[in-house]
Amino acid sequence: MANRNHTLPLYVWLRAGTALALITAGMSAGSALAQSAPSAAADEQTGEADIVVTAQRREQKLQDVGIAISVLGQEELRHRSINNATDVVAAIPNLKYNAYSSSQVVFNMRGVSQNDYGDQQEPPVAVYQDDSYASSITTASFPVFDLARVEALRGPQGTLFGRNATGGAVQFVSNQPTDTFDGFVKATYGRYNQTIFEAAVSGPLSDTLSARIAGIYDRDDGYIKNITPGEKDRGANNHWALRGIFALEPSSSFKAKLTLRFSQADKERQAGVYNYAPACFNSQLQGTFMSPTDTCAVWGTTGTAGPGYFNPEIAASQGGSPWKTAGTGPAYVDRKLFGATLRLDAQLGAFDLVSITDYQHLKKFYIESGDGPPELPYVENVTPAGPAPCPAPASSVTCYPSGTVFYQDARVNQVSQEFRFSRTSDRNFLTFGAFGMIIDGKYKAKYATPFDGYDPSVKFTQRTESFAFFAQDEFKISDQVKLIGGLRYWHDHKIGDYTAVHTLPLYALSLHFGPNDISYTDTSPGSTNDPLSWTYGSGVDSGVTITPAAATPSFSGLTARAEIDYKPSDNVLLYASYNRGSKSGGFTFSTGTPFPYQLIDTINNLPYRPETLNDYEVGLKATLAPGTTFNVAGFYYDYKNYQAFVQVGLTQVVRNLPATVKGIEADFSTRPVKGLTLQLSGAYQTSTVKNVLLPDGVTLEDHSLPQAPEFSGSAMARYEFDLAGGTASIQGDALFQSSMCFTVMCAPVEREKGYAVANARLGFTTADEKIDVAVFVNNLFEKAYRVYAFDGSLYWGDVLGVYAKPRTWGVSVTYNFGK
């Protein structure tokens, strides 16, 4: 009852605020709106300097905004064959992603990321679909279709995009309803039997109401060949999505827009897409790859992981293929996402009002069993005796006890309400408002290694109640000088309740952490915990130092922005800024139980503190000639309490550590002659996370941030020319990055060498622009590189590595109608 009483004021505030917005907007009348969303035509001007963005919650030219922003317009998205949210990293400087499946994605911007793979974690790079904030790492990736543009804002967004955005924000902006009938149908077929259908239809339903309905269906057979008889290939897409946008404009002073989104993946084989990589840990308890002849004393094996399966053919680290597996057992993800967003734009006297009411529901189940070897069917809490023939039709193959079984089950509801007021004068633009959000999640999970009798189960709930107040003002001192200042106060209240249980004798223990109790029971053989059973309030000293109050923490913070812009001419912008971003604190709710000797330390470190990032940045944006731009930005990040995801012994936790980053980014775009477009971008940065404790619990080292290569860059060239009464195009693009580590602990097996990836595309558009045909090849030279790596050498002697797709090809045909 105490928790329910606490949440009532925020719940009432959200409902009352929504009702107030509807009433006041419906009664208002006045001049035309200043906050309306930009039209699709605004994104596709002849020069990049004319691209319109909403990085400061209003329409501005890209070259007039003192923020490091990358924009992919509608045509750019089409030319790069982008079908998923993670595909955009190939075209945006200093943007990476970390993913072990399509349902678990964390964007990484300038090295700022969150490597804890718990479904309850909010990422530090905020992701938005139109006006809807994706609060979970399991909703940060989604099918991309019928988009007007993608905006990537690098650096902390401490005022207008303040929710946990220490790293930046990525906005996916949909094409909007039109006042004339139009639409398109697109079909793509490619390697691995890839089949994609995409379509949209838009137009007026009445004089004041218009709508746009769009959808996508995407499936293929999978790019990771399974050599075990009867097993399907892995890495296969099987999902579809729909979006409907309904826009009502009864007067020039009031607009209402309802956006409905739904996507579903059914048994999508995007789980367990790992390459088999046997590893043994060193003296710091960090993994090193094993050759076919290396012996690991702890597992008693030569050239294999702990269960004993030997097959260099499917182990890239031993000279085999990165895109083969012998895995058996269930490996899939089921996911359903529903979202509804109501946006109201109204004129209230001298102010423009924007009200955004958003609801999201997520239902997800993910399981991976058989991460490379053929494995015996898993039975919970039963340790297989040893290798045996696989079930039919693979009876001729020897199956091994399961190395790992990992699943996650999530049920999440999210509701938010935002109000923004703005006022424009000749020299001033003021924005202020409030934001409130509730995230309510129920979760189940397991990370087991059944071959050695480790088979835990966990379940937990987490509720986040958040509100914020913000204001930002842009004041023009003169035609050349502008000052920008902003503040945001945020407050989070979190409630966590976590239970982890292991019943088999060797590691038998249970623990509970919640607002009503903290307790544990340890019956493992030879345990040194004293007492073996303990409950908070018993009066007995156990070494547990936190109290049940730690399960209901409140966090508050003040973020800020201060900037000076100087325009010596219409074509040049110089800016210097200070941006302060924060990310709330939380809990490390592991998917497994700790080993007995780590039990007390794990309980004491379940909560972690908020992180704060201070960004000092200078930049130049210059339009050198019509269609030619050059932008450069230099930045210095100073972290306080960086939330580092580390491994202490066999337990993974988030620990607060100091960190710094410094770097420089530049991009150049030009159209030197008719039909030719050239783009080049590059970034150099160094980062340091201090006092990283390695798994041995003794060694402290300074490491770089995860996925933060020193050098990275991209290039694109496209030439369009007249052909057969239409327009043909030839395009090539490439991505390069130097070596980096996937985690802050930087185990030898988590280090990735530098690589370059090239893509090519040929296209033809008829003169009336009704039909567009394209042939494309991605990863042209079939470069093998990983997009995820996890050191599992301590758990079962393997490295979980996900390799990007090999060379893929396809052909797409688009028919536009109504234009």
N, C-alpha and C positions, 0 to 999 in steps of 0.2 A: 504493500500500500504506500510506503514511503516513496518508492520510485515513481509510482503513478501520480501522486500529488505533485512531485517535482516537475513532471513533464507537462502538467495541465496549462500553465501560463503560456508556454511557447506554442502549444497546440492551438489554444484559443487565439493567440496572436496571428498564427498563420491563416486560420479560417476567417477571422474578422478582417484581416488585411485584404484577403482576396475579395471578400464581399464588398468592402469599401471601394476597392479599385473598380469593380464592375459598376457600382452605383454612380460613382463620381464620373467615370468615363462615359457612361451612357447619358448623363445629364449635361455634359460639357458641350460647348460650342465656341468656335473661334477661328483663328488663322490656320494655315496649313502646317503640318507637322514637320519638325526638324529632325526627329529621331527615326524616321522610317528606314526600313532596310534598303540597301542599295539595289538597284535593278541589275539584271544580268548584263544589260548592255554596258553598264558602267565598268564592268570588269574586263571588257574586251576592247580596249582602245588600241590605237595603233602603236603607241609607245608605252614602255613599262612605267614611265613617270606618270601616266594617266590612270594607272590601276587604283581603284578605290578600295580602301580597307576600313574596318570598324574596330581597329585595335584599341581605340579610346572610347568605344561605345557610341561612336558617331561616324558619319561618312567623312573621310579625309583622303587626299591623295597619298599614296605610299611614300613618295619622296618628301612629303611635308611632315612626317611623323618621326619624332626623335626616339625611335625604338628600333632595335635590330629585328626586322621582320622579313620573312620570306613568304611569298605568295605564289600559289599555283592556281592559275585561272582555269576556266572551263576547257579551253583549247589545250592548255598544257597538260591537264589531267588526261584528256583524251589521247594526246600524242604519246604519253608515257604508259598507256595501258594500265592505269591504276584501278584496281578492283577491291582493295582492302586498305584499311586505315594505315597499316604498317608499310604499305608500298611507298608512301610519301617520303620516307627517309632517304631514298636515292636522289632526291632533288633538293633537299634542304640542308644547308651547312650545319654541322655540329649537332645534328639530330640523329639519334640511334634508337634502337629498341631492344629489349630483352624479353624473349618469349620461349617457352617450352611447349606452347600450343596456341591455337587460335583464340582460346578463351582466357589466356593468361598473359597479358602484354603490359609492359611498363615502358613508356617512352623515356628516353635519356637525352637531355639537352645540356650541352656543355659539361657533360659528366654528371649532372644532377639527376639522380634516379632513386628508386626504392627496390632493393633486391629481395626483400622479404616477400615470398610468394603466397602469403596468406590472403584469402579472399576478402578479409575484412579491412585490408590496408588501403588507404587512399594514396594515390601517386603524387609526387611533388611537381610533375608536369601536368597541369590541368588540361583535360580534354573536354571539348564541347561539341555536341551536335546541334547546330543552330544555337538556340538559347538554353540547351539542356546540358547540365554538368554531369559528367560520368564520374561518380564518386568511388568506384571500385576498379581495381586493376583487371577484373574480369569483364568490365564493360568498356574498356579503353580501346578495344579493337572490334571492328564491325564491318559489314559489307559497305563499300563505297559505290554509290551510284547517283546519277542525276545531280551532280554537284555544280554549283556556280564557282566555288573556289575553296582553297584551303589556306588558312593563315597560320603561320608559326611565329609566335612572339617569344624571342629568346631573352632570358633574364627574369628575375623575380617580378611578378605583377602584384604590387603591394596594395593597390587601391581598387581599381575597377574590376580586375580579375583576381581578387585577393584570396580565394579559397585554396589554401595549401599550395599556392603556385610559387614555390621557391625556385623552381627551375624554368618556368615559362608556361605558355599556354598554346594549345593547338586547337583551332576552330575549324570545323567542317561545316560549310555554309551551303545549304541546298538551293537549287533553282526554285524560284518562287512562282506562284500562280500568275498567269498572264490574262490580259483583257481581250486577247484574240485566241482562237483555237489553234493549238499546235501540239507537237509531241514527236516522239521517235520510237523506233523499235531497233534493237541491236542484238545481233547474234555473234558469238565467238566460239570457234572450235580450235583446239590445240592439242599439244602433246599430252600423253597420259589420258586421252579421251576427255580432255577438258571441254565442258559445255557450259556456256554462260549465256543466259537470256536476260536482257535488260530493256525496260520500256518505260515511257512516261507519256501522259496525256494531260493537257492543261487548257483552261479556257474559262469563259464566264458562265455562271449558272443563272445570273440575273444581272440587273443593272448595278447592284451593289455587292454581289457575292461572286467570287471566283474560286477555282480549286485546281490543284495539281496532284495527280496520283502517279506514283512511280514505284517500280519494284525490280528485283533482281533474283535470279535463280542461278546457283553456281555449284557444279559437281564435277568430279573427275575420279579416276581410278587410283590415284596415289602415286607419288614419285619415289617411294622407298620400297624396293622390291623385296618381298618376303620369300625366302628360299625354302621354307618349311611347307611340305605338301598340305593343301587344304586351307592355308592361311591367306587372308587377303593382304594386298599391299597397303602400306601405311602412308600417312601424310595426305589423305584424300579429303577434298572439300565435299560437303553435302549440306548446303544451307540455302535459305531463301529469306527475303526481307521485303517489306512493303512500307511505304510512307505516303501519308495523305496530308496535304496542307490546304486549309480552307480559310480564305481571306475575306473579311467583311469590311466594307468601307462606305458606311451610309452618309458620311459627310467628310469635308476636308479636314475636320478637326478630330475625327475619331476613326481608329482602325482596330479591328480585332482579328487575330490569327490563331487558329487552332491547328497544331501539328500532332499527328498520331503516327507512332512508329511501332513496328513489330518485326522481329527477326527470330528465326528458329533454325537450329542445327539438330538433325536427327541422327544419332549414332555416327557423328562425323569422326572419321578416323584421323583425327588431329591430336592423338595422344600416343605416348610411347614412341615418338618419332626419333629415337636416339640411335646413335651409332655405337656398336659394341666397342668398348675401349678399356681393356684390363689395366688396372693401376695398383700400385702398392705405395703405402705412405712412407715418408722419410722421417727423420728424427724430430721434425717440427709437426709431425702428424698431418702432412700435406701430401697429396697424391703426385706420383711421378708415373709416366706411361711405362708399361712393360713391353719388352720385345717378346717374340715367340719363345725365346730361350731364357728369359729372366724368371727367377724364382722369387716368390713372395713368402717369406718364412711364416708370417702370421696366418696366412690362409693355407699354407702347405701346398701351393700350386705353382706350376711353371707355365707362364704365358697366358694365364686365364684369370678371370675374376674368382671370387670366393667359392661359388658353387662348382667350378671345375670345367666349364664348357670351353673347348678350344676350337677356334675357327678363324685364322688370320684373314680369310677371304672377306669377312664382313666387318673387319676391324681396320678402320682407316689409319689408326696409330701404328698398326703392324703391316702396313702396305696394302690393305684391302680397300674395298669400295666404301665411300662415305654414304652411299645410297642403297645399302642392302641391310637386311635384318633377318634373323631366324626366330623372332619373338612370337610367342603364342599367348593365348589368354586374352581377356577383354582389354581393349585399348581404344577408347572413344570418348567423345564429349557430347552430352545432351545440353542444349542451352536454349532458353526462351527469354527474350527481352521485350518488354512492352513499355512504351513511354507516351505520355500525353503532355503537351505544353500549350498553355494559353497565354498569348502575348496581347496586351492592350496598349495602344498608343493614343494619347489624348492630350488636348490642350486645356490646361487649367489656369486661366488667367494669364499671367506672364510666364508660366512654366509649362514645359512639356513633360508629360508623365509617361513612363514605361513601367508596366506591371507584368511580371513574368511568373506564372504559376506552373510548376512542373511536378509530375508524378512519374516514377519509374518502378517497375517490378522485374526482378531477375529470379530465374529458376535455373539452376545449373547442377549437373552431375558430371564429374570428370574421373576417369579411372585409367591407369596404366598398369598392365601386368605383363611381364615379359619385355624387358628393356633391351633385348638383343638376343639372348640365348633362347632355345626352345625350353619351355618350363612345364613342369607337372601342374595339373589344375590346383589352384589355390583353395584351401579349406581353412577358414579362420580358426586360429588357435590350435592348429595341428601342424607339427613339424614333419615334413616328408622324411622317410628313412634314407633315401639316396636316389641316385639316377635309376631310371626305369624307362621302358618303351613309351613313347608318346601315344596318346589316344588316337584312334583311327580318324582320318585316313593317313596319319603320319606314323604308323606303327614301326616303320623301318628306321625311324629317327630316335635317338636317345634323348629323353627329356630330363631336366635337372630340377632340383628344388628351387623354388622361386627366389631370385635374388632380391627383388623389391616388388612390393605391391603398394601403390599410392592412389588414394582417391580423395576427392573433395566434393562436398555437397553443400550448396548454398541456396538460401531463400532470403531475398533482400527486398525491402520496400523503402523507397526514398521519396520524400516530398519536400519541396522548397518553394519559397516565395521571395521575390525580389521587387523592390520599388526603386526606381531611379527618377529623379527630378533634374531637369536641366533648364538653363536660361542662357540665351545668347544676346550679346550686345555688340556694338561696333568693335570693341577691343577685349571683350571678356566672354569666356564660356565656362559656366559653372555647372558641375554635376554633383549631386549628393543623393544618398539613399540608404536603404537598409536591406539586409538579407537574412533569411532564417531557413534552417534546414533540419530535418530529422531523417536519420538513416537507421533502420531497424533490421538486423540480420540474425539469422539462425544458421549455424554451420555444423557440419560433421566432417571428420577427416581421419586419415590413417597414412602413416609412412612406416611400412613394415619390411623386415628382411626375414622372411619365413625360414630360409635355409638354415639360419642359426638360432631359431626360436624366438626372435624378437618380433612381436605382433601386437602393438598397442592400438587403442581406439581413443579418439577424442571427440568431444562435442562442446560447443560454446555458443554464447550469444554476445552480441555487442550492439549497443545503442549509442548513437551520437546525436546530441542536440546542440545546435550551433546557431548563433546569431552574430551579426556584424552591422556596424554603421560606418559609412564612408563618405568622403567628400574630396573632390578634386577641382581645382580652378586653373584655367589657362588665361593668362593676362598678357596682352600685347602692350609692351612699353612703347614700341614704335613699330614701323613697318618691318624693321630688321630684327628686333629683339622681342622674345616672348619668354615669360616665366611660367612654369608649371609647378604646382604644389598640391600634394594630396596626403590624406591620412585615412587609415582604416583601423577601427578597433574591432577585434574579434574575440569571441568567447565560446568555448566548447565545453560541454559536459558529457562525459563518457561513462557508460555502465558496462562492465565486462563480467561475464560469468563463465568459468572454464573448468572442465573436468577431463582428466586424462587417466586412463586405466590400462594396466598390463596385468594379465592373469597367469601367464605361464611362469613356472617356478624360477627360472634363472634370473629374470629381471622383474619379478613380481612386485609391483607397487602401484599406488594410485595417489592422485593429488587433486585438490579442489581449491579454486581461487574465485572468490565472489564477494559481493557486498554484505553477505550475511555470515560468511565463514571462510577461513583458510585452514586446510587440514591436509594430512597425508598419512598413508599407511605403507610401510616398507617391510615386506616379508621375503625379500630376496636373500639367498644363501650368503652368509658371511658379511652382511651389511654392517657398516660402521655408524649408521645414523642412530642417534640416541636422543629421544626415545624412538622406537620403531613405529609407533603410532602417536599422532599428535594433532590437537585441535586448538585453534586460537581461543584464548580465554581459559585454557586449562591451568595456567599458572606455571607450566613446566617450561624450562628453557630448552629450545630446540635449535637455535641458530637462525630461525626465521625472524627477520627484522621488520618486514612490512606488516601492515594491518589491513583488515577488510576495507578500510577507507580508501586504500590504494586502488580498489576496484571501481570506485566512483569518483575519479579525479575531475577537476575543473581546470581548464587552461585558458589563459587570456594573453593577448598580445596587441601591440601597436605596430602596424606596418606603415610605410611612408614612401613618398616619391617627391623628389625635388629636381627640377631640370631647368636649364637655360638654353634656349634656342637662338641661334644667330643666323640670319639669312643675308649675307652680303649682296646677293642677287636672287632673282626669281628661281634660278637653277641650282643654287647651292644652299645646303643646310648644314650648319655646324652645331653640335649639341654636346652638352656635358650633363650627366645625371647621376643622382644617387637614388637607388631603389632598395628598399628593405622588405624582404619577404619572410613569412613564417609558415611553418607546417606544424600542426598540432601534435601533441604527444599521443601515446597509445599503449598498446599491449603487444607483446610477442606471444601469440598463442600458437605454439608449435603443433605440427601434425603428428608428433610422437611424444612418448614419455621420455624423460631424462634417464640416464643410467643412475643407479642408486648413489654413487659417490658424488654426483652432480645435482642431486635433488634439491638441497637447500639453496645452493647458488642459483639454480634455475628459478625457484619460487621468488627469491628476493629480487630477481631482475626481470620479472614479467613486465612491469611497467617501464616506459621510457619517457624522457622529457621532450618538449617541443624543440625544433631546430629553428634557428634564425640565420638568414643569409643577407649580408650587406654587400651590395653591388655598386661599384664605382665605375662609371662607363663614360667614354667619349666616343664621338662618331662623326662621320662625314657622309652626306648623301648628295651626290652631284649628278646633274643631267648635263652631259658633255656635249650632246647634240641631239636632235630629234631621234628618238628611238635608242639612244645610247646612255646608259647610266653606270655609275661606279659608286659603290657604297662600301664603307669600311668602319669597323667598330673595334675598340680596344676595351677590355674589361678586367676588373680585379674583384674576386669574390673572397669575402672573409666570413667563414662559417662560425657560428657558435652552437655547440651541441649537435653537430651533424649526426644524423641517425644512420649509423653504419651497421650493416647487417653482417655479423661476424659469427665465427664458430669457436666456441670454447669447449675443447674436448670434443664430445659427441653431440653437444647441444648448440643449436643455432639461436642467436638472440640479437636484438637490436641494442647497440651500445652508443651512447652519446660521446662523440670525439671531436676535437678541433680539426678544421680543414681549411685550405685556401686553394683558389684557382686563379690563374691569370692567362689571358689569351688575346688573340686578335683574329678577326674574321673579315673577309672581303668578298664581294661579288661584283661581277662585271657582265653587262648585257648590252648587245649592240645589234643593229640591223644595218650593216655597212652598205649593202646594195639591195635592190629590190629582190625579195624572196628569200634572202639569207638571214638567219638568226643565229647568233653565237652567244653562249652563256658560259661563264666560268666562275667558280666559287672555290674558296679555300679557307682553311682555319688552322691556326697553330695555338696550342695551349699546353700548359703544364699545371699539374695539380698535386696536392699533398694532403693526405690524411695521416695525422700524427698518432703515434702510440697504438697501432693496430696490434691487438693481442692475437697471436697465432693459436691454432688448436691445441698446441702442447701446454697452453696455460702459463708459459714462462716467457717466451720470446716476444719482444715488442719491436715493431718495425714501422717505418713510414712508407706508405704506399700511395699510388695514384688513385683517383676516383675510378669506380667501375666504368668500363667502356668509354674511356676518355683518351683516345689516341693523341699523340703529339701533333700529327699532321693528318688532315682529311680534306677532301675536296671532290668536286664534281665538274663535269664539262658536258656541254650539249651543243650540237650543230644540226641545224635543219635548213634544208633548201627546198623552196617551193617554186615550181615552174609550170608554164602552160603546156598542156598535153591533151590531144584528142578532144578539144573543146572543153576541157575541164582543168583542174589543177592537180598536179602530182607533187609528191614530197618524198624526200630522202632524209632520214634522221639517224644520228648516232649519239649515244650518250654513255658516259662512264662515271664510275664512282671509285675513289681511292681512299684508303686509310692506312696509317702505319700501325704498328703492333700495339696491343692493349691487353688489359686483363678484364675478365668478366665479373670478378668480385673484388672487394677491397682487400681481401686476404691474399689474392694473387698467387694461388698455388701453382706449381709448374704446369699442371694439367689445365689450368684456367687461363693460360696465356695464349693469345691468338696472334699469329704473325700478320704482318701487313699484307694487304691484297688489293687488287683492282678488278672491277667487274664492268663489262661492256654490254650494251644492248643496241639493237638496230631495228629500224622500222621503215617500211615503204608504204606510201599511202596514195590514194587517188580520190578526188571529190569532183562530182559532176558540176557543170557550170551553174545549174540551178540550185546547187547545194542540197539536193534531195537525197543523194546516195553517196556514201563514204565507204571506201574499201581500204583495209589496211592488212599488211602482213608484218609480223614482228617476231624477233628472236631475242629472248632475254638470257643473260649469262652466256653470251655468245661463245666464249672460249672455255666454258664449263669449269669455272674456278670453284674449287672446293673450299668453303670457309664456313665457320660456325656462327650462328646467331644466338646461341645459348650454350653455357657449359656449367656443370655443377660437379664439384669434387665429391664423389661417393666412395673414395678409396677406404675410408674408415668404416663404412657401413657394409659394403659387400665387394669391395675391390674393383670398382668400375667408375668411369667418368660418364656422366650423362651429358652428351653433346648433341646438339641439333644442328645439322648442316642445312644451309640454304638450298633451294632447289637447284638442280643441275640445269643444263641448257634446256630451255623450253621454247616452243614456237607456237604460233597460232595465226589464224586469219579471222578478221572480224568484218562484218557488214552492217552498216547503219542506214536506216531509211528514215528521213525526216519528213514529217507531213504537216500541213496546215500553215506553213510559213509563206 
